[in-house]
Amino acid sequence: ACGLATLKQITQPGFFEALSAKTKQLVDGLTGAAQAAGVPLVGDSEGGMFGFFFADSLPQHYNAVMATDKERFNRFFHAMLDRGVYFAPALYEAGFVSAAHGEQDVEATISAAREALR
């Protein structure tokens, strides 16, 4: 039943476009919050999947990921967790936005990030 309900949802016209737009809104909000705080943070998304790094440019391979600011990521991860937002706990893991996440969830996450990045 869950599988059929999922298939019914994802076959609706515009489903993936809306999911991609919501994910991009989140990533743009995170990078904008970081920029306003003077913190180097880059991010990218594809569909409902996203990632971000505390760096000046988007890393293109594992060694570049490992050269990003791991300590800042750890502080940000815990600051967000304290604000009720759970990101993947490792800096090289992807995050996922789902159809269940609404506009308020995205905005609340961006607001929490603004606080955490201060």
N, C-alpha and C positions, 0 to 999 in steps of 0.2 A: 504494500500500500504506500509506503514512504517513497519507494522508487518510482512508482507511477505518478504520485503527486509531484515529485521533483521533475520528472519528464514533462508533465503538464505545464509546470512553471517555466522551464527553460525553453519550451517551444513557443512561448508567447512572443508575438512580434515586439522587437525592441528590447527584449530581456538583456541580452549581452551588451548592447549599447548603453543601457541604463546602468548596468553593473560596472562597466568600464568608466563611465562618467563619474560615478560615485567614488570609485577607487582613485581616479585622477584628482578629484576634489580633495580627498584625504591627503594624498601625497603633496599636492600643491599647498594645502594648508599647513602641513608639517614643515615644508621647506620655507614657506613664508614666515611662519612663526620663528624659525631658526634665524632667518635673515634679519628679522626685526630685532632679535636678541644679539645679533653679531656673532652667531655660532655657525661655523661651516657645516652644512648638512645638505646632502644631495639625495635624491630619490628617483625611483622609476616605477612604472606599473605596466601591467599587461592584463587586460580583462579584470578579474577580481584579485589578482596577485600583485603584491607590491614589496618593495624593499627600500631601505634608506641606510645611509652611512654618514658618519661624521667625518667628512672629507671635503676637499675643494672640488673634486671631480668624481664622476661615477667610476668605481673600480671595474676593470674588465676581466680580471682573473683572480684566483684565490690569493696569490701573494699580495696583490694590491688591496684586497679586502682585509687581509691580516695586517696591513700597514695603516689602516684607518684608526681613528681614535677609540680604542677599545674601552679605555677607562671612562671616557665621556659617555659612550654607549651604555655601560653598566650603570652609571649614575642616572642617566635618562630613563633606562628601563625601570629602575627601582622608584624613581620619582613618579613615573607614570603609573606603576603598580600601586603606589600610595594614593593615587588619584582615581583608582578603579579601572584603569586601562591596562589590559594585558597584551603586550607584544611578545613575539617569540623571544626567548631569553638569550639567544646567541646572535651576534651581529651579522652572521652570514646566512641566517634563516629567512625565508620569505614569510610575509604576512598575507592574510586573505580577508577580503571583504566579502560578505555574503548578501544574498537577497534579503535576509532578515535584518541587516543593518539599515537603519533609516537615516534621514537627513539629520535628525537630532543626535544620533550616535556619532556621525561624522563630525558635527559641530562640537559636541562635547569632548571628543578626542582632541580636536584642534585646540580648543580652549584649555584643556589639561596640558597640552604640549606647551602652549604659551607660558603657563605657570612654571612648568618643569624646566624650561629652558632659561628662565631668569637666573 
